[in-house]
Amino acid sequence: MARAAIESLAENTCDAVVAPLWWGALAGLPGLAGYRAVNTLDAMIGHHSDRYERFGWAAARLDDLANLLPARLCALAACACAPLVGGSAVDAYWVMRRDGRSHPSPNAGPVEAAFAGALGLRLGGELRYPYRVEHRPELGFGRPPAAADVARAARLSAATGLVGLAVTALAVAPLAAAAAALARRAVFRGHRARRS
């Protein structure tokens, strides 16, 4: 249960915190709403089950594309935050680079691997779904998670979200300043045209 909780925390840090911030900053409210729609559609029908295998692939691929950059930002932020939970940023980065690509999801892999490295844990392994059993590669080189590690993972998730917010804000600030300058210029030109 602890492993499942930590893997879920890692993936949802990207899907529910960092990626919406990224898309909201990049494309405003329409970007945020569009991203959440794509992510929700993937969660609803993007499964590898008999019922959704052929129908849900488009939603899953679109979600993979939408999360491509935010997932990497989230993984790097988790690496940077590793010391806040008693981990090593270097170990987290090393595990992310080594194990992240072995995960079946191109975006959950780097984030879950970064969390495994940051927490000094080993994630992955056998997953039991109602419609099948999946054997995923192990991520990290530490011990298996225990119940107490869930609280550490929650702290890592919160710190990662704050770093994601800060990076997004810093990235958007120059864009917002440029848009404001263009708006002022347009207003000034309109004012001069009316006076002439």
C-alpha positions in Angstrom: 0.0 0.0 0.0 2.8 2.4 0.8 4.4 1.8 -2.6 1.1 2.5 -4.4 0.5 5.6 -2.4 4.0 7.0 -3.1 3.8 6.2 -6.8 0.3 7.9 -7.0 1.7 10.9 -5.1 4.5 11.2 -7.6 2.4 10.9 -10.7 -0.3 13.2 -9.4 2.3 15.8 -8.4 2.9 16.2 -12.1 -0.7 15.6 -13.4 -2.6 17.7 -10.8 0.0 20.4 -9.8 3.0 21.0 -12.1 1.4 20.3 -15.5 -1.7 22.5 -14.9 0.6 25.3 -13.7 2.7 24.9 -16.8 -0.3 24.9 -19.2 -2.0 27.8 -17.3 1.1 29.9 -17.5 1.7 29.0 -21.2 -1.9 29.4 -22.5 -3.9 31.0 -19.7 -7.2 29.7 -18.5 -8.0 27.9 -21.9 -4.6 26.1 -21.6 -5.3 25.0 -18.0 -8.9 23.8 -18.9 -7.7 22.1 -22.0 -4.9 20.3 -20.2 -7.3 19.1 -17.4 -9.8 17.9 -20.0 -7.0 15.9 -21.8 -5.7 14.5 -18.5 -9.2 13.6 -17.3 -10.0 11.8 -20.6 -6.8 9.8 -20.3 -7.7 8.8 -16.7 -11.2 7.8 -17.8 -10.5 5.8 -21.0 -6.8 5.7 -21.5 -6.5 2.2 -20.0 -5.0 -0.9 -21.3 -8.1 -3.1 -20.9 -10.1 -5.0 -23.4 -12.9 -2.4 -23.2 -10.7 0.6 -23.9 -7.6 -0.7 -25.6 -8.5 0.6 -29.1 -10.7 3.5 -28.0 -8.5 5.0 -25.3 -5.2 5.1 -27.1 -5.7 8.6 -28.6 -6.5 10.0 -25.2 -3.4 8.3 -23.7 -1.1 9.6 -26.5 -2.5 13.1 -26.3 -1.9 13.1 -22.5 1.6 11.8 -23.1 2.3 14.7 -25.4 0.7 17.3 -23.1 2.8 16.1 -20.2 6.1 15.8 -22.0 7.7 19.0 -20.7 5.8 19.4 -17.4 6.8 15.8 -16.4 10.5 16.6 -16.9 10.1 19.9 -15.0 8.4 18.0 -12.2 11.1 15.3 -12.1 13.9 17.8 -11.9 12.1 19.8 -9.2 11.8 16.5 -7.2 15.5 16.0 -7.6 16.2 19.5 -6.4 13.9 19.0 -3.4 15.4 15.7 -2.3 17.5 17.2 0.6 14.3 18.5 2.1 13.2 14.8 2.8 16.7 13.5 3.8 17.6 12.5 0.3 20.3 13.3 -2.2 19.7 15.5 -5.3 22.5 13.6 -7.1 21.0 10.2 -6.2 17.6 11.4 -7.3 18.9 12.7 -10.6 20.9 9.5 -11.2 17.9 7.3 -10.6 15.7 9.5 -12.7 18.2 9.2 -15.6 18.9 5.5 -15.1 15.4 4.2 -14.4 12.9 6.7 -15.7 12.9 5.4 -19.3 12.2 1.8 -18.2 8.7 2.7 -17.0 5.9 2.1 -19.5 4.7 5.7 -19.2 7.1 8.2 -20.8 6.0 10.8 -18.3 5.3 9.0 -15.1 8.6 7.2 -15.3 10.9 10.1 -14.8 8.8 11.5 -12.0 8.4 8.2 -10.1 12.1 7.5 -10.6 13.0 10.9 -9.2 10.8 10.3 -6.2 12.3 6.9 -5.6 15.8 8.4 -5.8 14.9 11.4 -3.6 13.4 9.2 -0.9 16.0 6.4 -1.2 13.3 3.9 -2.0 12.6 1.2 -4.5 9.3 1.6 -6.4 7.8 -0.4 -9.2 7.3 -4.1 -9.4 4.0 -6.0 -9.6 0.7 -4.1 -10.0 -2.7 -5.8 -9.8 -5.5 -4.3 -11.7 -9.1 -5.7 -11.9 -8.4 -6.6 -15.6 -4.8 -7.8 -15.5 -1.5 -8.0 -13.6 1.3 -5.8 -14.7 5.0 -6.3 -14.0 6.9 -3.0 -14.1 10.6 -2.5 -13.8 11.9 -1.5 -10.4 12.8 2.2 -10.0 15.5 3.2 -7.5 18.0 1.2 -5.5 16.7 1.6 -1.9 14.6 -0.4 0.4 10.9 -1.1 -0.2 8.6 1.7 1.1 7.1 1.6 4.5 4.0 3.5 5.8 6.2 6.3 7.3 7.6 7.0 3.9 4.2 8.2 2.6 4.5 11.4 4.8 8.0 12.0 3.4 6.6 11.6 -0.1 3.8 14.0 0.6 6.4 16.6 1.8 8.4 16.0 -1.3 5.3 16.4 -3.4 4.4 19.7 -1.7 8.0 21.1 -2.2 8.1 19.9 -5.8 4.8 21.7 -6.4 6.2 24.9 -4.9 9.3 24.7 -7.1 7.0 24.1 -10.1 5.0 27.2 -9.2 8.2 29.3 -8.8 9.7 28.2 -12.1 6.4 28.7 -13.9 6.0 32.2 -12.4 9.6 33.1 -13.3 9.1 31.8 -16.9 5.8 33.7 -17.3 7.0 37.1 -15.8 8.9 38.2 -18.9 6.0 37.1 -21.1 3.5 39.1 -19.0 5.7 42.1 -19.0 6.0 42.0 -22.8 2.3 41.6 -23.2 1.7 44.6 -20.9 4.2 46.7 -22.9 2.4 45.8 -26.2 -1.0 46.6 -24.7 0.3 50.0 -23.5 1.8 50.7 -26.9 -1.5 49.9 -28.6 -3.4 52.1 -26.2 -0.9 55.0 -26.7 -1.2 54.6 -30.5 -5.0 54.7 -30.3 -4.9 57.8 -28.1 -2.5 59.6 -30.5 -4.7 58.6 -33.5 -7.8 60.1 -31.8 -6.0 63.4 -31.1 -4.9 63.8 -34.7 
